[in-house]
Amino acid sequence: MQLVSVLLLSCATVARAAPLAPTVTIAPGVQMPVVALGTGEYQGAAAAAAVESAIRLGYRAIDTAHEYGNQQAVGQGIRAALANSSAGLRRRDIFVITKVEGGLSAAATTARLQLDLQQLGLGASLDLVLLHYPKAAPLMTLSATIQEQWRAIAAFAEGGGARAAGVSQFCSGAFAALDAAGAALRPALNQVGWHVGMGPDPCGVASMCATRKDLTAMAYSPLDEASSELLGSGVAVEIAAQHSVTPAQVALRWLAQRGVPYAVAASNPVYQAQNLDVFRFELNVTELAMLDADKKPAGCPFWPGSACWSLTACGGSCGGGGSRGGPFAG
């Protein structure tokens, strides 16, 4: 509790209040804030403190995952923020995203989702659940695993466990496998790595969303883990000086202005406020083009070594990633 008090004192003394982020519709009747707090870097009391301070600063979306090992702490931080009567917030005001890892059977996926609900302790329903990445379960093909897991996730969401469901780290080949599952529920969102330096359509992610029409792309690691190549030099730094903002705010505004919601990690209330406060200024056409064309820092929407990494330009072969052949066969 002492850590929480210190952080909240910092919020009050040095962090400027930011306007609430706008929302994007990801499924019928489901609106998600454009800005979410990423929590993958934090554990225990640090995670709870980061979540509570972020909500007090104006964040209305929190992103976690079973594999982060911090869902209990994240739930604690959300409940602490909701308990603050002066804020007047209720559970429905906070959009909660969590993820279940790939490579599980249908039964294990369902059990993991139920455990997510238990660990977060926020009631009987979440806002968005994601299949974290495509991975083959033991003794199963990758395509069959994706189909089993998606059917389990769809059943969980349709049964009231989540308002929407989606995926992370999925390329076109993974989507082709998922579509073959025959589930009525289609993924609402694809969360991928995306930051300045990767261009406006890395590995065709944006084009794929446009083709599917009902899919929203969301960025994680939008600051490339606070890379000095992004925040210490280059195009974002030059543009930031023109707007009297930080390079991080320019990088985040680039995504938001391109219609890409993002989850960004920060525990320091000053940085939390800055990462949310990107709607007071606008990049002009020339600045957007400069950021679109920037090649540094390089990046990939998919984890190195993963199936989708191998099937795209990230892995050195710009294949289409179709459902036949390669890791998605079977």
C-alpha positions as CSV (number, residue, x, y, z in Angstrom):
1,M,0.0,0.0,0.0
2,Q,2.9,2.3,0.6
3,L,3.9,2.0,-3.1
4,V,0.3,2.8,-4.2
5,S,0.3,5.9,-2.0
6,V,3.6,7.2,-3.4
7,L,2.3,6.7,-7.0
8,L,-1.0,8.4,-6.3
9,L,0.9,11.4,-4.7
10,S,2.9,11.6,-7.9
11,C,-0.3,11.7,-9.9
12,A,-1.6,14.6,-7.9
13,T,1.6,16.6,-8.0
14,V,3.2,16.1,-11.4
15,A,0.9,14.4,-13.9
16,R,-1.4,16.6,-15.9
17,A,-4.9,15.3,-16.3
18,A,-5.6,14.0,-19.8
19,P,-9.0,13.8,-21.6
20,L,-10.6,10.4,-21.8
21,A,-9.6,8.5,-24.9
22,P,-12.2,8.1,-27.6
23,T,-13.6,4.6,-28.3
24,V,-13.8,2.3,-31.3
25,T,-16.6,-0.1,-32.0
26,I,-15.0,-3.6,-32.3
27,A,-18.3,-5.6,-32.3
28,P,-22.0,-4.9,-32.3
29,G,-22.7,-2.9,-29.1
30,V,-19.1,-3.2,-27.9
31,Q,-17.0,0.0,-27.7
32,M,-13.3,-0.2,-26.7
33,P,-11.2,2.8,-25.6
34,V,-8.5,3.6,-28.1
35,V,-5.9,3.6,-25.3
36,A,-5.3,0.7,-22.9
37,L,-2.7,0.3,-20.1
38,G,-0.4,-2.7,-21.0
39,T,0.5,-4.6,-17.9
40,G,2.9,-7.3,-19.2
41,E,5.9,-5.8,-17.6
42,Y,4.5,-5.6,-14.0
43,Q,3.9,-8.1,-11.2
44,G,2.4,-8.1,-7.7
45,A,2.1,-4.7,-6.0
46,A,3.7,-2.9,-8.8
47,A,1.0,-4.1,-11.2
48,A,-1.8,-3.2,-8.8
49,A,-0.4,0.2,-8.3
50,A,0.1,0.9,-12.0
51,V,-3.4,-0.1,-12.8
52,E,-5.0,1.9,-10.0
53,S,-3.0,5.1,-10.8
54,A,-3.8,4.7,-14.5
55,I,-7.5,4.5,-13.9
56,R,-7.4,7.5,-11.7
57,L,-5.6,9.4,-14.5
58,G,-8.3,8.5,-17.0
59,Y,-7.5,5.1,-18.5
60,R,-10.6,3.1,-19.1
61,A,-9.1,0.0,-20.6
62,I,-6.6,-2.5,-19.1
63,D,-4.8,-5.2,-21.0
64,T,-3.5,-8.3,-19.3
65,A,-3.0,-12.0,-20.0
66,H,-2.8,-15.3,-18.2
67,E,0.8,-15.7,-19.1
68,Y,1.7,-12.4,-17.6
69,G,1.2,-14.0,-14.2
70,N,-0.4,-10.8,-12.8
71,Q,-4.1,-11.1,-13.3
72,Q,-4.8,-11.2,-9.5
73,A,-2.8,-8.0,-9.0
74,V,-4.5,-6.4,-12.0
75,G,-7.9,-7.2,-10.6
76,Q,-6.9,-5.8,-7.3
77,G,-5.8,-2.6,-8.9
78,I,-9.1,-2.3,-10.8
79,R,-11.2,-3.0,-7.7
80,A,-9.2,-0.4,-5.7
81,A,-9.8,2.2,-8.3
82,L,-13.5,1.4,-8.4
83,A,-13.7,1.6,-4.6
84,N,-12.7,5.3,-4.8
85,S,-16.2,6.8,-4.4
86,S,-15.0,10.3,-5.6
87,A,-14.3,8.8,-9.0
88,G,-17.8,7.5,-9.4
89,L,-16.7,4.5,-11.5
90,R,-18.4,1.2,-11.9
91,R,-17.2,-2.1,-13.3
92,R,-18.9,-1.4,-16.7
93,D,-16.7,1.7,-17.0
94,I,-13.5,-0.3,-17.3
95,F,-12.8,-2.3,-20.4
96,V,-10.8,-5.4,-19.4
97,I,-8.8,-7.4,-21.9
98,T,-7.2,-10.7,-21.2
99,K,-5.6,-13.6,-23.2
100,V,-5.4,-17.3,-23.1
101,E,-2.2,-18.8,-24.6
102,G,-2.1,-20.9,-27.8
103,G,-1.3,-24.6,-27.9
104,L,-4.1,-25.8,-25.6
105,S,-6.9,-28.3,-26.1
106,A,-10.5,-27.1,-26.1
107,A,-11.0,-28.4,-22.5
108,A,-7.8,-26.7,-21.3
109,T,-8.8,-23.5,-23.1
110,T,-12.2,-23.4,-21.4
111,A,-10.6,-24.1,-18.0
112,R,-8.0,-21.4,-18.5
113,L,-10.7,-18.9,-19.3
114,Q,-12.6,-19.8,-16.2
115,L,-9.4,-19.4,-14.2
116,D,-8.9,-15.9,-15.8
117,L,-12.3,-14.9,-14.5
118,Q,-11.4,-16.2,-11.0
119,Q,-8.0,-14.6,-10.9
120,L,-9.3,-11.2,-12.0
121,G,-12.2,-11.3,-9.6
122,L,-14.3,-8.7,-11.5
123,G,-17.5,-10.6,-11.9
124,A,-18.9,-13.2,-14.3
125,S,-17.9,-11.5,-17.6
126,L,-14.9,-9.9,-19.2
127,D,-14.9,-7.4,-22.0
128,L,-12.5,-9.0,-24.5
129,V,-10.7,-12.3,-24.5
130,L,-8.0,-13.1,-27.0
131,L,-6.3,-16.3,-28.3
132,H,-2.8,-15.1,-27.5
133,Y,-0.9,-16.6,-30.5
134,P,-1.3,-19.6,-32.8
135,K,0.6,-22.7,-31.5
136,A,0.1,-26.4,-32.0
137,A,-1.0,-28.5,-29.0
138,P,0.8,-31.8,-28.4
139,L,-0.2,-34.5,-30.9
140,M,-2.2,-32.0,-32.9
141,T,-1.6,-29.9,-36.0
142,L,-1.5,-26.2,-35.8
143,S,-4.7,-25.7,-37.8
144,A,-6.6,-28.2,-35.7
145,T,-5.4,-26.6,-32.5
146,I,-6.5,-23.1,-33.6
147,Q,-9.9,-24.5,-34.6
148,E,-10.4,-26.2,-31.2
149,Q,-9.3,-23.2,-29.2
150,W,-11.4,-20.8,-31.2
151,R,-14.5,-22.9,-30.8
152,A,-13.9,-23.0,-27.1
153,I,-13.4,-19.2,-26.9
154,A,-16.5,-18.6,-29.0
155,A,-18.6,-20.8,-26.7
156,F,-17.2,-19.0,-23.7
157,A,-18.1,-15.6,-25.1
158,E,-21.5,-16.6,-26.4
159,G,-22.2,-18.1,-23.0
160,G,-21.8,-14.7,-21.4
161,G,-18.1,-15.0,-20.3
162,A,-17.0,-12.1,-22.5
163,R,-18.6,-9.3,-24.6
164,A,-16.2,-9.9,-27.5
165,A,-13.4,-12.3,-28.6
166,G,-10.4,-11.9,-30.8
167,V,-6.8,-13.0,-31.4
168,S,-3.2,-11.9,-31.2
169,Q,-0.3,-12.5,-33.5
170,F,-2.5,-13.9,-36.3
171,C,-1.5,-13.7,-40.0
172,S,-3.7,-14.6,-42.9
173,G,-2.8,-18.3,-42.7
174,A,-3.8,-18.4,-39.0
175,F,-7.1,-16.7,-39.9
176,A,-7.8,-19.2,-42.7
177,A,-7.3,-22.0,-40.1
178,L,-9.6,-20.2,-37.6
179,D,-12.3,-19.7,-40.2
180,A,-12.4,-23.4,-40.9
181,A,-13.5,-24.0,-37.3
182,G,-17.0,-23.2,-38.4
183,A,-17.8,-21.1,-35.4
184,A,-20.5,-18.4,-35.9
185,L,-18.5,-15.9,-33.9
186,R,-15.8,-14.2,-35.9
187,P,-12.7,-12.5,-34.2
188,A,-13.3,-8.9,-33.5
189,L,-9.7,-7.8,-33.0
190,N,-6.1,-8.8,-33.8
191,Q,-3.5,-7.5,-31.4
192,V,-0.1,-7.3,-33.0
193,G,3.3,-5.6,-32.5
194,W,3.2,-2.2,-34.2
195,H,5.2,1.0,-33.9
196,V,6.7,3.8,-35.9
197,G,9.3,2.3,-38.2
198,M,7.1,-0.5,-39.3
199,G,5.0,1.5,-41.7
200,P,1.2,1.9,-42.0
201,D,0.6,-1.7,-43.1
202,P,3.2,-4.0,-41.6
203,C,3.1,-7.5,-43.1
204,G,-0.4,-6.6,-44.5
205,V,-2.0,-6.4,-41.1
206,A,-4.1,-3.3,-42.0
207,S,-5.0,-4.7,-45.4
208,M,-6.1,-7.9,-43.8
209,C,-8.4,-6.0,-41.4
210,A,-9.9,-4.0,-44.3
211,T,-10.5,-7.2,-46.3
212,R,-12.3,-9.0,-43.4
213,K,-14.3,-5.8,-42.7
214,D,-15.2,-6.8,-39.1
215,L,-11.7,-7.0,-37.7
216,T,-9.9,-4.3,-35.7
217,A,-6.1,-4.2,-35.5
218,M,-4.7,-3.2,-32.1
219,A,-1.0,-2.4,-31.4
220,Y,1.0,-3.6,-28.5
221,S,4.6,-2.4,-27.8
222,P,3.7,0.9,-29.7
223,L,6.9,2.5,-28.3
224,D,9.2,-0.5,-29.2
225,E,9.9,-1.0,-25.5
226,A,10.9,2.7,-25.1
227,S,13.6,2.2,-27.8
228,S,16.1,5.0,-27.9
229,E,16.0,4.6,-31.7
230,L,12.4,5.7,-31.6
231,L,12.3,8.1,-28.7
232,G,15.9,9.5,-28.7
233,S,16.4,10.4,-32.3
234,G,14.7,10.4,-35.7
235,V,11.4,11.5,-37.2
236,A,9.3,11.3,-34.0
237,V,11.8,13.5,-32.2
238,E,11.8,16.2,-35.0
239,I,8.0,16.3,-35.1
240,A,7.6,16.4,-31.3
241,A,9.5,19.6,-31.2
242,Q,7.0,21.2,-33.6
243,H,4.1,20.3,-31.4
244,S,5.7,20.8,-27.9
245,V,5.0,17.2,-27.0
246,T,7.2,14.1,-26.4
247,P,8.4,11.7,-29.1
248,A,6.3,9.0,-27.4
249,Q,3.2,11.1,-27.8
250,V,4.0,11.6,-31.5
251,A,4.4,7.8,-32.0
252,L,1.2,7.1,-30.2
253,R,-0.7,9.8,-32.0
254,W,0.4,8.4,-35.3
255,L,-1.3,5.1,-34.4
256,A,-4.4,6.7,-33.0
257,Q,-4.8,9.0,-36.0
258,R,-4.4,6.0,-38.3
259,G,-7.4,4.4,-36.4
260,V,-5.2,1.9,-34.5
261,P,-6.0,1.5,-30.8
262,Y,-3.0,0.6,-28.6
263,A,-1.9,-0.9,-25.3
264,V,1.0,0.9,-23.8
265,A,2.9,0.0,-20.6
266,A,3.9,2.5,-18.0
267,S,4.0,2.5,-14.2
268,N,5.2,6.1,-13.7
269,P,2.1,8.3,-13.5
270,V,3.8,11.0,-15.5
271,Y,4.4,8.7,-18.4
272,Q,0.9,7.2,-18.0
273,A,-0.6,10.6,-18.3
274,Q,1.5,11.5,-21.4
275,N,0.7,8.2,-23.1
276,L,-3.0,9.0,-22.7
277,D,-2.8,12.6,-23.6
278,V,-2.4,12.4,-27.4
279,F,-5.7,13.9,-28.4
280,R,-4.9,17.6,-27.9
281,F,-2.8,17.9,-31.1
282,E,-3.0,16.5,-34.6
283,L,-0.4,15.4,-37.0
284,N,-0.6,17.1,-40.4
285,V,-0.5,15.2,-43.8
286,T,3.2,15.8,-44.2
287,E,4.0,14.6,-40.7
288,L,1.9,11.4,-41.1
289,A,3.7,10.7,-44.4
290,M,7.1,11.1,-42.7
291,L,6.1,8.7,-40.0
292,D,4.6,6.3,-42.5
293,A,7.9,6.2,-44.4
294,D,10.2,5.9,-41.4
295,K,12.2,2.7,-41.3
296,K,13.5,2.9,-37.8
297,P,13.2,1.1,-35.6
298,A,12.4,-2.0,-37.6
299,G,9.9,-4.5,-36.2
300,C,7.5,-7.3,-36.9
301,P,3.9,-7.8,-35.9
302,F,4.6,-11.4,-35.0
303,W,6.9,-12.9,-32.4
304,P,10.3,-14.0,-33.9
305,G,10.3,-17.7,-34.7
306,S,6.5,-18.0,-34.6
307,A,4.4,-19.6,-37.4
308,C,3.2,-16.2,-38.7
309,W,6.7,-14.8,-38.4
310,S,8.0,-17.5,-40.7
311,L,5.2,-17.0,-43.2
312,T,5.7,-13.3,-43.7
313,A,8.3,-10.8,-44.7
314,C,9.5,-10.9,-41.0
315,G,10.8,-14.4,-41.6
316,G,12.4,-13.6,-44.9
317,S,9.8,-15.1,-47.2
318,C,6.9,-12.9,-48.0
319,G,4.5,-15.8,-48.5
320,G,0.7,-15.3,-48.4
321,G,0.4,-17.6,-45.4
322,G,-2.5,-19.5,-46.9
323,S,-4.2,-22.4,-45.1
324,R,-2.5,-25.1,-47.2
325,G,1.1,-26.0,-46.7
326,G,3.6,-24.8,-44.1
327,P,2.7,-24.8,-40.4
328,F,-1.0,-24.4,-41.1
329,A,-1.4,-27.6,-43.0
330,G,-3.6,-30.4,-41.6
